[in-house]
Amino acid sequence: MNLRALSLSRRRRKIASRPGHCAACSAAMLALCMAIAPGAHAQVVPAGDKGGVMLSVGAAASGYTLNYGQQKLLGVSAFFDAETRRHLGAEAEVRSLEFHNTNDITATTYLAGARYFRDFGRFQIYAKGLVGFGHANLAFSLGQANSMVIAPGGGVDFILNRRVHLRLADFEYQRWPQAVYGSTPAFASVGISSGIRFRVF
């Protein structure tokens, strides 16, 4: 009888100890989860906030004034932007000015260079310095002008969302130092473009 009572007493103590043991395990697991959670949360970075280079493409309508004959030209442009989180980037653009021309004057430029930008709320302000090549058809089909082109500029985008920017205004001054004709010492043009930009990567 004593042995049976002792065995029964031991079984009761084991059963009684199990709820406390489970509670201790639960508390330990909860503390472990709470300790791990902040570290795990800190390691999770949204894909859009990671470092690296962001690539965008866009198109715009352009209006320019060329000092050769004071010609006002309309056209279209396509551009490619590469940006980093350090507010530095690069831009390449192609612009063709062939509309609203008189006397058969047209101009096309192929430019690339550096870009610096800053965001202010939903607006992005940028400055750029581009260099490249330009080709122009002279009045009355008298010939062609080919020249290196130097083009400082800047502008402002409206950030519609993370993927789409509206290019409100892109200003550019183009200097054609090798294009000389008649009383025009060197071609120059100034203009504005407006369009849209899409982030692709």
C-alpha positions in Angstrom: 0.0 0.0 0.0 2.8 2.4 0.8 4.5 1.7 -2.5 1.2 2.3 -4.3 0.6 5.5 -2.5 4.2 6.7 -3.2 3.8 5.9 -6.9 0.4 7.7 -7.0 1.9 10.7 -5.3 4.8 10.9 -7.8 2.3 10.7 -10.8 0.3 13.5 -9.3 3.4 15.7 -8.9 4.4 15.1 -12.5 0.9 15.9 -13.8 0.7 19.0 -11.6 4.1 20.2 -12.8 3.2 20.0 -16.5 1.0 23.2 -16.7 3.7 25.2 -15.1 6.3 23.7 -17.4 4.2 24.5 -20.4 3.6 28.1 -19.2 7.4 28.6 -18.7 8.0 27.3 -22.2 5.4 29.6 -23.6 6.9 32.6 -21.8 10.4 31.7 -23.1 9.1 31.4 -26.6 7.3 34.7 -26.4 10.4 36.5 -25.1 12.5 34.9 -27.9 10.0 36.0 -30.5 9.9 39.5 -29.1 13.7 39.7 -29.1 14.0 38.4 -32.7 11.1 40.6 -34.1 12.9 44.0 -34.0 16.0 42.6 -35.8 13.9 40.8 -38.4 11.9 44.0 -39.0 15.0 46.1 -39.4 16.3 43.7 -42.0 13.2 43.9 -44.1 13.6 46.8 -46.5 11.0 47.6 -49.1 12.2 46.9 -52.6 11.7 50.5 -53.7 13.9 51.8 -50.9 17.0 49.6 -51.7 20.1 51.2 -53.0 21.4 50.9 -56.6 20.5 52.5 -59.8 17.0 53.4 -61.0 16.4 53.5 -64.8 13.7 55.4 -66.5 12.6 56.2 -70.1 10.4 59.0 -71.3 9.1 61.1 -74.2 8.3 64.8 -74.6 7.1 67.4 -77.0 9.6 70.2 -77.6 9.6 73.8 -78.7 12.9 75.5 -79.6 14.2 78.8 -81.1 17.2 78.5 -83.3 19.3 81.7 -83.8 19.9 80.7 -87.4 17.2 82.8 -89.1 15.4 83.1 -85.7 13.6 79.9 -86.6 11.0 78.5 -84.2 10.8 74.7 -84.4 8.6 72.1 -82.8 9.5 68.5 -82.4 9.7 65.4 -80.2 12.3 64.0 -77.9 13.1 60.7 -76.2 15.2 60.4 -73.1 16.8 57.9 -70.8 17.6 58.6 -67.1 19.8 56.7 -64.7 19.7 57.8 -61.1 21.3 56.8 -57.8 20.2 57.4 -54.2 23.0 60.0 -53.9 21.1 62.4 -56.1 23.5 61.9 -59.0 22.7 60.4 -62.3 23.1 60.4 -66.1 20.8 61.4 -69.0 20.8 60.6 -72.7 18.4 62.2 -75.1 17.5 62.4 -78.8 15.5 65.4 -80.0 14.2 65.9 -83.5 12.8 69.4 -84.4 11.1 69.1 -87.8 7.7 70.7 -87.3 6.5 74.3 -87.8 9.6 74.9 -89.9 9.9 77.4 -92.6 12.6 77.5 -95.3 13.2 73.8 -94.7 15.2 74.3 -91.5 15.3 71.3 -89.2 17.6 70.2 -86.3 18.4 67.0 -84.6 20.6 66.4 -81.5 22.0 63.4 -79.8 23.2 64.2 -76.3 24.3 62.6 -73.0 25.8 63.7 -69.7 25.5 64.1 -66.0 22.4 65.0 -64.0 21.9 66.2 -60.4 18.4 66.1 -58.8 16.6 66.7 -55.5 13.1 65.9 -54.3 10.9 68.5 -52.6 7.7 66.8 -51.7 6.1 65.6 -54.9 8.4 67.8 -57.1 11.8 66.8 -58.4 14.2 69.6 -59.4 17.2 68.8 -61.5 20.1 70.3 -63.3 22.1 68.7 -66.1 25.1 69.2 -68.4 25.0 67.4 -71.7 27.3 67.1 -74.7 27.0 65.4 -78.0 26.3 65.8 -81.7 23.9 68.0 -83.7 22.8 67.9 -87.3 20.8 70.8 -89.0 19.4 71.3 -92.5 20.0 74.8 -93.7 17.4 77.1 -95.3 16.3 76.4 -98.9 18.3 73.2 -98.9 21.5 75.1 -99.2 23.4 72.5 -97.2 23.8 70.9 -93.8 25.5 71.9 -90.6 27.1 69.2 -88.3 28.6 70.2 -85.0 29.5 69.2 -81.5 26.7 70.4 -79.2 27.1 71.6 -75.6 23.9 71.8 -73.6 23.4 72.9 -70.0 19.9 72.7 -68.7 17.5 71.8 -65.9 13.9 71.3 -65.1 11.1 70.1 -62.8 9.2 66.8 -62.6 5.9 66.2 -60.8 6.1 62.8 -59.0 2.8 61.2 -59.8 3.7 57.9 -58.2 6.8 55.7 -57.7 6.8 54.7 -61.3 5.6 57.7 -63.2 6.9 61.3 -63.3 5.2 64.1 -65.3 8.0 66.2 -66.9 6.5 69.7 -66.4 9.3 71.6 -67.9 12.8 70.8 -69.2 14.8 73.8 -70.2 17.9 73.5 -72.3 20.4 75.9 -74.0 22.3 74.3 -76.9 25.5 75.7 -78.3 26.7 74.5 -81.7 30.4 75.8 -81.8 31.3 74.2 -85.1 28.1 75.2 -87.0 28.8 78.6 -88.7 26.9 80.0 -91.6 26.8 83.5 -93.1 26.3 86.1 -90.5 25.5 83.5 -87.8 28.9 83.0 -85.9 27.8 79.8 -84.2 24.4 78.1 -84.0 22.6 78.2 -80.7 19.1 77.2 -79.6 17.0 77.5 -76.5 13.8 75.7 -75.7 11.5 73.8 -73.4 10.1 70.3 -73.4 7.2 68.7 -71.5 6.3 65.0 -71.3 6.2 61.9 -69.2 8.8 59.6 -67.6 8.3 55.9 -66.7 10.6 54.0 -64.3 11.5 50.6 -65.7 13.9 49.4 -63.1 
